[in-house]
Amino acid sequence: MTSVLLILAIVAVVVLVIAATQRSGQARRQTQLEDARAEAQRWYERLGGQVMNLNSDDPAARQALADASERYNAAGGQLQQANTVRQFELARESALEGLAYVRAARTAMGIDPGPELPQLAGSQGTGHLTQDREVTVQGHAYKAGPRPGPDTPYYYPGGRVQGRPVPAGWYSTPVWKTALGAGAGVLGGMLIFDALFSPGFGYDGDFGDPGSDFGDGGDFTGGDFGGDFDF
C-alpha cells in the first residue's frame, strides 16, 4: 500500500511539473506574440501619420508617397489577419518599407528625411547607388542614380528580384516590377539590371554573386539575347 501511494505521489508531482512548464511556455509565447504585435503596430501608426500629412507636387516625391501609401494599406491588411509572430514581423516589414519610401519622398521635397530606420530584411546586402548611369537595352534607355530627378522619379529601397540584388536608389522606370512577372518580362528586367549594375557602375553593395542565371552581373554583348547594351 505504501509503495502504491508513493507511486501516485510521484505521478502527481510529474503532472504538476508538466502543467507548470506548459503554462510557462504558453505565457512566453503569448508575450512574444504581443510584443510582435505592438512593434508592428508602432511602425504602422508612424507610417500612417506620415502618409496622411505629407503631399507634394514634385513627381518623384508624389510617386514615393504613392508607394508609401500602398505599403501602408498592405501593412494594415497584414495586421488584421496576423495571428503569429512571423505574420506580425511581415506586417512590420511592410510598414518599414513604407517609411523608406516616405524618407525618399522627404528627400525629393528637400526636407529632413527624418531618423534612420531599422534595416529592411529584404534589402540586407543590396547596397545603395552612388553614381548616375544610363544604359540602352533592346532599344530603350534606362536611367538610375542616387538622387531623384525628372528622369528618375521611381524610388526603390533595395531588395532581391528573382534572386538578383538590386540596390536602393532612383530609377527611370520601376523595372523591378517587370522582373517579378513571368516569361519575357523576367528576361527583359534581368537584362536591364545586369546592364545597369555592370562592374563599372557605382554602388556600395556586394554584387559579385547576383544569384541569377546571368553570371557575374553584366558581362554581356547583347547578341545572344537580342539586346543592345550601350555602356
C-alpha positions as CSV (number, residue, x, y, z in Angstrom):
1,M,0.0,0.0,0.0
2,T,2.8,2.4,0.9
3,S,4.5,1.8,-2.5
4,V,1.3,2.5,-4.3
5,L,0.8,5.8,-2.5
6,L,4.4,6.7,-3.3
7,I,3.9,6.0,-7.0
8,L,0.7,8.0,-7.0
9,A,2.5,10.9,-5.3
10,I,5.4,10.8,-7.8
11,V,2.9,10.8,-10.7
12,A,1.0,13.7,-9.2
13,V,4.3,15.7,-8.9
14,V,5.2,14.9,-12.5
15,V,1.8,16.0,-13.8
16,L,2.1,19.3,-11.8
17,V,5.6,20.0,-13.2
18,I,4.4,19.3,-16.8
19,A,1.4,21.5,-16.3
20,A,3.5,24.3,-14.9
21,T,6.0,24.0,-17.8
22,Q,3.2,24.2,-20.3
23,R,1.7,27.2,-18.7
24,S,5.1,28.9,-18.7
25,G,5.7,28.1,-22.3
26,Q,2.2,29.4,-23.3
27,A,2.8,32.6,-21.3
28,R,6.2,33.1,-23.0
29,R,4.7,32.6,-26.5
30,Q,1.8,34.9,-25.7
31,T,4.3,37.6,-24.6
32,Q,6.3,37.2,-27.8
33,L,3.1,37.5,-29.8
34,E,2.0,40.6,-28.0
35,D,5.5,42.2,-28.4
36,A,5.5,41.4,-32.1
37,R,2.0,42.9,-32.5
38,A,3.0,46.1,-30.6
39,E,6.2,46.5,-32.7
40,A,4.3,46.1,-36.0
41,Q,1.5,48.5,-34.8
42,R,4.0,51.1,-33.8
43,W,5.7,51.3,-37.2
44,Y,2.3,51.1,-38.9
45,E,0.9,54.1,-37.0
46,R,4.1,56.1,-37.6
47,L,3.8,55.4,-41.4
48,G,0.1,56.4,-41.3
49,G,1.0,59.7,-39.7
50,Q,3.5,60.5,-42.5
51,V,1.2,59.4,-45.3
52,M,-1.7,61.5,-44.1
53,N,0.3,64.6,-43.5
54,L,2.7,64.8,-46.5
55,N,1.9,65.9,-50.0
56,S,3.9,67.3,-52.9
57,D,3.7,68.4,-56.5
58,D,7.1,67.1,-57.2
59,P,6.8,64.0,-59.4
60,A,9.4,61.9,-57.6
61,A,8.0,62.8,-54.2
62,R,4.5,62.2,-55.3
63,Q,5.4,58.7,-56.6
64,A,7.3,57.8,-53.5
65,L,4.3,58.9,-51.4
66,A,2.0,56.8,-53.5
67,D,4.3,53.8,-52.9
68,A,4.3,54.5,-49.2
69,S,0.5,54.6,-49.2
70,E,0.4,51.3,-50.9
71,R,2.7,49.7,-48.3
72,Y,0.5,51.3,-45.6
73,N,-2.5,49.6,-46.9
74,A,-0.6,46.3,-47.3
75,A,0.6,46.5,-43.7
76,G,-2.9,47.3,-42.4
77,G,-4.3,44.2,-44.2
78,Q,-1.5,42.1,-42.8
79,L,-2.1,43.3,-39.3
80,Q,-5.8,42.5,-39.5
81,Q,-5.0,38.9,-40.4
82,A,-1.9,38.3,-38.4
83,N,-2.1,35.7,-35.5
84,T,1.5,34.6,-35.4
85,V,4.8,36.2,-34.6
86,R,6.0,35.7,-38.1
87,Q,2.9,37.3,-39.6
88,F,3.4,40.4,-37.4
89,E,7.0,40.6,-38.5
90,L,5.9,40.7,-42.1
91,A,3.5,43.5,-41.3
92,R,6.3,45.3,-39.6
93,E,8.5,44.9,-42.7
94,S,5.8,46.3,-44.9
95,A,5.4,49.3,-42.6
96,L,9.2,49.9,-42.6
97,E,9.3,49.7,-46.3
98,G,6.6,52.3,-46.5
99,L,8.6,54.5,-44.2
100,A,11.6,54.1,-46.5
101,Y,9.5,55.5,-49.3
102,V,8.5,58.3,-47.0
103,R,12.1,59.2,-46.4
104,A,12.7,59.1,-50.1
105,A,9.8,61.5,-50.7
106,R,11.0,63.9,-48.0
107,T,14.4,63.9,-49.6
108,A,12.8,64.7,-53.0
109,M,10.9,67.5,-51.3
110,G,14.1,69.0,-49.9
111,I,13.2,68.5,-46.3
112,D,14.8,66.5,-43.5
113,P,14.2,62.8,-44.2
114,G,13.9,62.1,-40.5
115,P,15.6,59.5,-38.3
116,E,17.3,56.4,-39.7
117,L,15.1,53.3,-39.9
118,P,16.0,49.7,-39.0
119,Q,17.5,47.7,-41.8
120,L,14.9,46.2,-44.1
121,A,15.2,42.4,-44.0
122,G,14.8,42.3,-47.8
123,S,17.4,44.9,-48.6
124,Q,20.3,43.5,-46.5
125,G,23.5,43.3,-48.6
126,T,22.0,45.0,-51.6
127,G,23.7,48.4,-51.1
128,H,22.9,51.9,-52.5
129,L,23.5,53.5,-55.8
130,T,26.4,56.0,-55.7
131,Q,26.6,57.2,-59.4
132,D,24.2,58.2,-62.1
133,R,24.0,55.8,-65.0
134,E,22.2,55.5,-68.3
135,V,22.1,52.3,-70.4
136,T,20.2,51.2,-73.5
137,V,18.7,47.7,-73.5
138,Q,16.8,46.5,-76.6
139,G,16.4,50.0,-77.9
140,H,15.1,51.5,-74.7
141,A,17.0,53.9,-72.5
142,Y,17.1,53.3,-68.7
143,K,18.5,55.6,-66.0
144,A,19.3,55.1,-62.4
145,G,21.2,57.1,-59.7
146,P,21.4,58.0,-56.1
147,R,19.2,61.1,-56.3
148,P,15.7,61.9,-57.5
149,G,15.2,63.8,-60.7
150,P,12.8,64.4,-63.6
151,D,14.2,61.3,-65.4
152,T,14.4,59.1,-62.2
153,P,11.2,59.5,-60.3
154,Y,10.9,55.9,-59.0
155,Y,12.5,55.1,-55.7
156,Y,13.4,51.5,-54.8
157,P,14.5,50.8,-51.2
158,G,16.7,47.8,-52.3
159,G,15.9,44.1,-52.4
160,R,16.3,40.9,-54.3
161,V,14.4,40.4,-57.6
162,Q,14.4,36.9,-59.0
163,G,17.4,36.3,-56.7
164,R,19.3,39.3,-58.1
165,P,20.3,42.0,-55.6
166,V,19.0,45.4,-56.7
167,P,20.4,48.4,-54.8
168,A,18.4,51.2,-53.3
169,G,18.2,54.3,-55.5
170,W,16.1,56.2,-58.0
171,Y,15.2,54.7,-61.4
172,S,13.6,55.9,-64.6
173,T,11.1,53.1,-64.5
174,P,10.0,50.5,-61.9
175,V,11.7,47.8,-63.8
176,W,11.7,45.5,-60.7
177,K,8.0,45.1,-61.1
178,T,8.6,43.8,-64.7
179,A,11.2,41.4,-63.4
180,L,8.8,40.0,-60.9
181,G,6.5,38.9,-63.7
182,A,6.9,35.9,-65.9
183,G,8.4,34.9,-69.2
184,A,9.8,37.6,-71.4
185,G,9.2,40.2,-68.8
186,V,11.5,38.5,-66.4
187,L,14.3,38.2,-69.0
188,G,13.9,41.9,-70.0
189,G,14.0,43.1,-66.4
190,M,17.0,41.0,-65.6
191,L,18.9,42.2,-68.7
192,I,18.3,45.8,-67.6
193,F,19.6,45.0,-64.1
194,D,22.7,43.4,-65.5
195,A,23.3,46.3,-67.8
196,L,22.8,48.9,-65.0
197,F,24.9,47.0,-62.4
198,S,27.8,46.1,-64.6
199,P,31.3,46.2,-62.9
200,G,31.7,49.8,-63.9
201,F,28.6,51.0,-62.3
202,G,28.7,52.8,-59.0
203,Y,27.1,51.1,-56.0
204,D,28.2,50.3,-52.5
205,G,26.9,46.7,-52.2
206,D,28.3,43.3,-53.0
207,F,27.2,42.2,-56.4
208,G,29.8,39.6,-57.1
209,D,27.2,36.8,-56.9
210,P,23.9,38.0,-58.3
211,G,22.3,34.7,-57.7
212,S,20.7,34.6,-61.2
213,D,21.2,32.8,-64.4
214,F,23.1,35.8,-65.8
215,G,26.6,35.0,-64.5
216,D,28.7,37.8,-63.0
217,G,26.2,40.6,-63.3
218,G,26.8,42.4,-66.5
219,D,29.3,40.7,-68.8
220,F,27.1,40.6,-72.0
221,T,27.4,41.7,-75.6
222,G,23.6,41.5,-76.0
223,G,23.8,39.4,-79.1
224,D,22.5,36.2,-77.6
225,F,19.5,37.9,-76.1
226,G,18.6,40.2,-79.0
227,G,19.5,43.2,-76.8
228,D,21.6,46.3,-77.3
229,F,23.7,47.2,-74.3
230,D,25.2,50.7,-74.6
231,F,27.9,51.1,-72.0
